[in-house]
């Protein structure tokens, strides 16, 4: 798979995701989230979803990680946003601590995982924040949660310069290397999504975690991400346009906004919140203030 093809897949790695400034370079993430107790709730198919929450307030900010990631990637957001809001983070089925024997890792099924958590904490005013794959998952969760959702934040997932393969044969071609050698293909993909100035220890940490993801889940989810973007994405993006905000990376600093809802953060690749957590937090706080 060529470099450009790898970088094209950046939207898939989705979302979630978030290490920290220099401290994030460590594989052992440290944050206020470590102080919060974990809970479990069963999703629609009996899968146990592990989640945590911290803080209080009328608004529940729910962080949804990306493909092959886990909830620890949001560690650098938990402390900042739980000061005035209820913050929730979870591991989607087959990710992190949420093990699963699910056969179909579709965006709709992942969305049901998120909805199960939101309903379990009895939240009635929700902001869904989804990185990469977490973006489609957030929209599918909104389909279930309805008016409880007051906003959706896509993090480097919607309205980027990149296009998804849409034909079945194109999708199969992109995913095939991951079926053959998942670890190597995943690691190559992840490295291609960072700018050269990023702390190499941070890159290695993300590479290691994502390369160690469940292969069965990851390959199936990749197919589903592409399918969703082709078949459901356009209509659902239109449906939620009034509630949708986007924070995207601008690696060269010369990128142009693809939509009025996009906030570009210069000098960062796909992993916006990991590489530049302070800038990301500021952008997200501005969105919350508007709500």
JONOR-V396836 format. One record per backbone hydrogen bond with DSSP energy under -1.0 kcal/mol. CO is the residue of the C=O (numbers start at 1). NH is the residue of the N-H. If there is no record, write none. Layout:
CO&NH + CO&NH
//
This chain:
2&6 + 3&7 + 4&8 + 5&9 + 7&10 + 9&12 + 12&14 + 22&25 + 23&26 + 27&29 + 31&34 + 32&35 + 33&36 + 39&51 + 41&49 + 43&46 + 47&43 + 49&41 + 50&91 + 51&39 + 52&89 + 54&87 + 59&86 + 60&127 + 61&88 + 62&129 + 64&131 + 66&69 + 70&73 + 71&74 + 72&75 + 74&77 + 74&78 + 77&81 + 78&82 + 86&61 + 87&54 + 88&63 + 89&52 + 92&95 + 95&98 + 97&99 + 98&94 + 104&106 + 106&110 + 107&111 + 108&112 + 109&113 + 110&114 + 111&115 + 112&116 + 113&117 + 114&118 + 115&119 + 116&120 + 117&121 + 118&123 + 125&60 + 126&150 + 126&151 + 127&62 + 128&153 + 129&64 + 130&155 + 131&134 + 132&135 + 133&137 + 134&138 + 135&139 + 136&140 + 137&141 + 138&142 + 139&143 + 141&145 + 142&146 + 145&148 + 146&149 + 148&126 + 151&128 + 152&245 + 153&130 + 154&247 + 155&132 + 167&171 + 168&172 + 169&173 + 170&174 + 171&175 + 172&176 + 175&178 + 175&179 + 176&180 + 177&181 + 181&185 + 182&186 + 183&187 + 184&188 + 185&189 + 186&190 + 187&191 + 188&192 + 190&193 + 191&194 + 193&270 + 195&198 + 199&203 + 200&204 + 201&205 + 202&206 + 203&207 + 204&208 + 205&209 + 206&210 + 207&211 + 210&213 + 214&218 + 215&219 + 216&220 + 217&221 + 218&222 + 219&223 + 220&224 + 221&225 + 222&226 + 223&227 + 224&228 + 225&229 + 226&230 + 227&231 + 228&232 + 228&233 + 232&236 + 233&237 + 234&238 + 235&239 + 236&240 + 238&241 + 240&243 + 243&152 + 245&154 + 246&263 + 247&156 + 248&265 + 250&267 + 259&262 + 261&246 + 263&248 + 265&250 + 270&272 + 271&275 + 272&276 + 276&280 + 277&281 + 278&282 + 279&283 + 280&284 + 281&285 + 282&286 + 283&287 + 284&288 + 285&289 + 286&290 + 287&291
//
